[in-house]
Amino acid sequence: MMGVGAVKRDAKAMLLAGFAGLVAGACGMAIGEFVAVYTQYEVEVGQMKRDMNMSVGGERDLEMEMERRTLPNPLQATLASALCFSIGALVPLLSAAFIENYRTRIIVVVAMSCLALVVFGWVGAKLGKTPKLKSCVRFLLGGCIAMSITFGSTKLLGASAL
C-alpha cells in the first residue's frame, strides 16, 4: 500500500493494491513455510530411518518412533503463516479504507502500522518469554525501514516515469 500510495493518490487503487498484497503475501508466506517445514519433516524422518538402520521390524519401530516424537506439521505451519500475515496486512488495509484525503490516509496507515508492529512485537516477546522492549523496538524499526524503502523506491521510480 505504501508503494502505490507513493505514486497514486487514488484511495481505490491503494485499497486494491493492499488487498492484492494481502493475498499475494499470505500465499507467498504460506508456501514458503510449507516448503521449509516439509523439508524439516523429511530430514527428521530420514534421520530416524538411519538411526534405526531399518533392520528386521524396523518399519514397525519407525512408526512407533514417529508417534512418540513430535514432528513438524507442514499444514499447520502453512495455515498459521497465512493467517498471521493476513492479520498483519489487514491493519493498514482497514485503516486506509475509509479515509479519502491522501495525506491523512498515508499518515493513518503509517501510524496504525507502527502501532500494530509494537503490539506484534510485544505479543511475540510475551509468547517467547523474551525482553518485551527489545522485541517491540526490533519489530518497529524493521517495519519502518520496510515502509520507508517501499515508499521511497516507488516514489523514485514513479518520478522517473517508468
Rosetta blueprint (number, residue, H / E / L):
1 M L
2 M H
3 G H
4 V H
5 G H
6 A H
7 V H
8 K L
9 R L
10 D L
11 A H
12 K H
13 A H
14 M H
15 L H
16 L H
17 A H
18 G H
19 F H
20 A H
21 G H
22 L H
23 V H
24 A H
25 G H
26 A H
27 C H
28 G H
29 M H
30 A H
31 I H
32 G H
33 E H
34 F H
35 V H
36 A H
37 V H
38 Y H
39 T H
40 Q H
41 Y H
42 E H
43 V H
44 E H
45 V H
46 G H
47 Q H
48 M H
49 K H
50 R H
51 D H
52 M H
53 N L
54 M L
55 S L
56 V L
57 G L
58 G H
59 E H
60 R H
61 D H
62 L H
63 E H
64 M H
65 E H
66 M H
67 E H
68 R H
69 R L
70 T L
71 L L
72 P L
73 N L
74 P H
75 L H
76 Q H
77 A H
78 T H
79 L H
80 A H
81 S H
82 A H
83 L H
84 C H
85 F H
86 S H
87 I H
88 G H
89 A H
90 L H
91 V H
92 P H
93 L H
94 L H
95 S H
96 A H
97 A L
98 F L
99 I L
100 E L
101 N L
102 Y H
103 R H
104 T H
105 R H
106 I H
107 I H
108 V H
109 V H
110 V H
111 A H
112 M H
113 S H
114 C H
115 L H
116 A H
117 L H
118 V H
119 V H
120 F H
121 G H
122 W H
123 V H
124 G H
125 A H
126 K H
127 L H
128 G H
129 K L
130 T L
131 P L
132 K H
133 L H
134 K H
135 S H
136 C H
137 V H
138 R H
139 F H
140 L H
141 L H
142 G H
143 G H
144 C H
145 I H
146 A H
147 M H
148 S H
149 I H
150 T H
151 F H
152 G H
153 S H
154 T H
155 K H
156 L H
157 L H
158 G H
159 A H
160 S L
161 A L
162 L L
